[in-house]
Amino acid sequence: MTEVLPRIPDAGRLYLKAAGTLTKKPRGEPALPPLQVRVEDVGVDAGHLADYAAICGFDEIEHLPITFPHVMAGALHLYLLTQKRFPFPLLGLVHIRNDIRQHRPLTADTRFSLGARIGEARAVRQGIEFDVMTEATADGETVWSETSTMLHRRPAPKTAAGPRPQAPTTPLAEYRSFAAPDDIGRRYAKVGRDYNPIHLAPWTAKLFGFKRHIAHGMWSAARCAAALERELGRPPEALSVQFRQPLFLPGKVALKLLRGDGGIDFSLLSARSDKTHLTGVLR
């Protein structure tokens, strides 16, 4: 059964609720409940859209950035992941992949139904992966959809150490560079509705084992999409991203890209080391 809410929930209150999930300690192979939630007739807040575009680097907002419905649905994701039936603590989940399909360009005056549900779960070496599926529909037609893949970490079985695998390389022909300022986590938290402590300040990130705070993966993905959309010359239809290594703040990065038929393959690299923060494709 899909739970229908009268409006998008308040993300701030849900983050307070998320703190209470830290006591959850799943054992064995926990089953994920088939939770679903939807809100009808959702509109775009013009101020929110303008602030998001400015922070992520989108030049014009005649059409919604391909990543913007993700932040509109962020509170729905929180709502699902803070339900009592959901077995994992929310804080500590790792966002590892994101796949977005924009079935037609959306304008700022588009109104749509926005829904989210818990998808499939898989046991992997690092723990348990699961999908959060999001869909926007207008006039009975899917206009935007997304699969966000999350990881609940748990101790891996001990195995003999082997050689460290080398990251796959792609001959990337061009690059763009930009900076990730020290405060970008706090600034993006307001427009992305994502107040995870690992993004806000060094001391809050250290509580979760990080040496200092890190950029939101979805800010990095949106910042790349904004730069590459100019190269495409038209609204994109698909964005796929794999999050690799955290981008510690402040940081400088190089966006490397390879043009192909109908799209661009890209990697976001540290400007000062050989780290790859994310890889992706914009079509």
C-alpha positions in Angstrom: 0.0 0.0 0.0 1.2 3.5 -0.9 0.9 6.1 1.9 -0.4 9.4 0.5 0.7 12.5 2.4 -1.0 15.9 2.1 2.3 17.7 1.5 6.0 17.2 1.4 7.2 16.6 5.1 9.5 19.0 6.9 13.0 17.7 6.4 14.4 19.4 9.6 12.0 17.5 11.8 12.8 14.3 10.1 16.5 14.8 10.7 15.7 15.1 14.4 13.8 11.8 14.1 16.8 10.3 12.2 19.0 10.9 15.3 16.8 8.4 17.1 17.6 5.7 14.5 21.2 5.5 15.7 20.2 2.9 18.3 19.0 0.4 15.6 21.3 -2.6 15.4 20.2 -5.0 12.6 21.3 -8.6 12.9 21.4 -11.3 10.4 19.8 -10.6 7.1 17.1 -8.0 7.8 14.3 -7.8 5.4 13.4 -4.4 3.9 9.8 -3.5 4.2 8.0 -2.5 1.0 7.4 1.1 2.1 5.9 3.6 -0.4 4.9 7.2 -0.1 3.5 9.8 -2.5 2.4 13.4 -2.5 0.0 14.7 -5.2 0.1 18.0 -7.1 3.6 19.1 -6.1 4.8 22.5 -7.4 8.3 24.1 -7.7 9.2 26.8 -5.3 10.8 29.5 -7.4 13.1 30.7 -4.6 14.3 27.2 -3.8 15.0 26.6 -7.5 17.0 29.8 -7.9 19.1 29.1 -4.8 19.8 25.5 -5.9 20.8 26.7 -9.4 23.2 29.3 -8.0 24.9 26.9 -5.5 25.3 24.1 -8.1 26.3 26.3 -11.0 23.3 26.0 -13.4 23.3 29.1 -15.6 19.6 29.3 -16.5 16.5 27.6 -15.1 14.1 27.7 -18.0 14.1 23.9 -17.5 14.6 22.2 -14.1 18.1 20.9 -13.6 18.0 17.1 -14.0 19.1 16.7 -10.4 16.5 19.1 -8.9 13.6 16.7 -8.4 15.9 14.6 -6.3 16.1 17.4 -3.7 12.4 18.1 -4.0 11.9 14.4 -3.0 14.5 14.4 -0.3 12.1 14.7 2.6 10.1 11.7 1.1 13.3 9.6 1.3 13.9 10.7 4.9 10.3 9.8 5.7 10.8 6.2 4.4 14.2 5.7 6.0 13.0 6.9 9.5 10.0 4.6 9.7 10.1 2.1 12.6 9.8 -0.8 10.2 13.0 0.3 8.3 15.8 -1.8 10.0 18.9 0.4 9.4 20.1 3.6 11.2 19.8 6.5 8.7 23.0 8.3 9.8 25.8 6.2 8.5 24.2 5.0 5.3 26.5 5.6 2.3 25.1 6.9 -1.0 27.1 4.9 -3.6 25.2 5.3 -7.0 22.6 7.4 -8.6 20.8 6.9 -11.9 18.4 9.6 -13.2 16.1 9.5 -16.3 14.4 12.7 -17.4 11.7 11.6 -19.8 11.0 15.1 -20.9 12.3 18.5 -19.9 10.4 19.9 -16.9 9.7 23.6 -16.6 9.4 25.6 -13.3 5.6 25.7 -13.7 5.2 21.9 -14.0 3.1 20.3 -11.3 3.4 16.6 -10.7 2.9 13.7 -8.4 6.0 12.8 -6.5 6.5 9.3 -5.0 9.3 7.2 -3.4 9.6 3.6 -2.4 12.1 1.2 -1.0 13.4 -1.1 -3.7 15.6 -4.2 -3.9 18.3 -5.1 -1.4 21.5 -7.1 -2.1 24.2 -8.6 0.2 27.6 -7.3 -0.9 31.1 -7.6 0.6 30.8 -4.3 2.4 27.4 -4.9 3.8 23.9 -4.6 2.4 23.0 -2.4 -0.7 19.4 -1.3 -1.3 17.7 1.0 -3.7 15.4 4.0 -3.1 13.2 4.5 -6.2 11.7 7.9 -6.9 9.2 8.9 -9.7 7.5 12.1 -10.8 4.4 11.7 -12.9 2.3 14.3 -14.7 -1.0 13.6 -16.5 -0.5 9.9 -15.8 2.9 9.9 -17.5 6.3 9.3 -15.9 8.3 12.5 -16.5 11.3 11.9 -14.2 12.6 8.8 -12.4 15.6 7.9 -10.2 17.3 5.0 -8.5 19.5 5.9 -5.6 21.6 3.0 -4.3 22.6 3.1 -0.6 24.9 1.0 1.5 24.5 -0.2 5.1 28.0 -1.1 6.1 28.8 -4.1 8.3 32.1 -6.0 9.0 33.3 -8.0 6.0 34.6 -11.6 6.4 38.3 -11.7 7.0 40.2 -12.7 3.9 43.8 -12.8 2.9 45.0 -9.4 1.7 45.6 -9.2 -2.0 46.9 -6.5 -4.4 45.0 -3.3 -4.3 42.9 -3.1 -7.5 43.6 -0.3 -9.8 40.8 2.1 -10.7 39.7 1.7 -14.3 41.0 4.5 -16.5 39.4 6.2 -19.5 41.2 8.4 -22.0 39.5 11.7 -21.0 40.3 14.4 -23.5 39.3 17.6 -21.8 39.0 19.0 -18.3 37.4 21.8 -16.3 38.4 22.8 -12.8 36.5 24.2 -9.9 36.8 24.6 -6.1 34.7 23.1 -3.4 34.7 25.8 -0.7 34.9 25.0 3.1 31.2 26.1 3.6 29.7 24.3 0.6 28.3 21.5 2.8 26.4 24.0 5.0 25.2 26.0 2.0 24.1 22.9 0.0 22.4 21.4 3.1 19.8 24.3 3.0 18.9 23.8 -0.7 19.4 20.1 -0.8 17.5 19.5 2.4 20.4 17.2 3.5 21.7 18.0 7.0 23.8 14.9 7.5 26.5 16.0 10.0 29.4 14.6 7.9 28.9 17.5 5.5 28.5 20.4 7.9 31.7 21.0 9.9 35.0 19.2 10.8 33.9 18.4 14.4 30.5 16.9 13.4 32.2 14.8 10.6 34.8 13.5 13.1 31.9 12.1 15.2 31.3 9.7 12.3 35.0 8.8 11.6 36.0 11.4 9.0 39.1 13.5 9.4 37.0 16.6 8.4 33.7 17.4 6.7 33.0 16.2 3.1 31.0 17.6 0.2 27.6 16.1 -0.5 27.8 13.6 -3.3 24.7 15.1 -4.9 26.2 18.6 -4.9 29.3 17.2 -6.7 27.1 15.4 -9.2 24.9 18.5 -9.8 28.0 20.7 -10.1 29.4 18.3 -12.8 26.0 18.2 -14.6 25.8 22.0 -14.6 29.2 22.3 -16.3 28.5 19.5 -18.8 25.0 20.6 -19.7 26.6 23.6 -21.4 28.7 21.1 -23.5 25.5 19.2 -24.5 23.7 22.3 -25.6 20.3 21.0 -24.6 18.6 19.5 -21.5 20.0 16.1 -20.7 17.9 12.9 -20.6 20.0 10.8 -18.3 22.6 11.1 -15.6 24.4 8.2 -14.0 26.9 8.6 -11.2 29.1 6.3 -9.2 30.4 7.9 -6.0 34.0 6.7 -5.3 36.0 8.6 -2.7 34.9 11.5 -0.4 35.8 15.1 -1.4 37.1 16.7 1.8 36.5 20.4 2.3 37.9 22.7 1.2 39.1 21.0 -2.0 40.1 21.6 -5.6 39.0 19.2 -8.3 39.4 18.6 -12.0 36.4 17.6 -14.1 37.7 15.4 -17.0 35.5 14.5 -19.9 35.3 12.5 -23.1 32.6 13.4 -25.7 30.8 10.6 -27.3 27.7 10.0 -29.5 24.9 11.8 -27.8 26.6 12.3 -24.4 29.7 12.8 -22.2 31.6 10.4 -20.0 33.3 12.2 -17.0 35.3 11.8 -13.9 35.8 14.2 -11.0 39.4 14.0 -9.8 41.3 15.5 -7.0 43.5 18.3 -8.3 46.2 17.4 -5.7 46.3 13.6 -5.7 45.2 10.6 -7.7 41.9 10.2 -6.0 38.7 9.8 -8.1 35.7 11.3 -6.3 33.1 10.2 -8.8 32.6 8.9 -12.3 29.5 9.3 -14.5 27.8 9.7 -17.8 25.5 12.5 -18.9 23.4 11.8 -22.0 
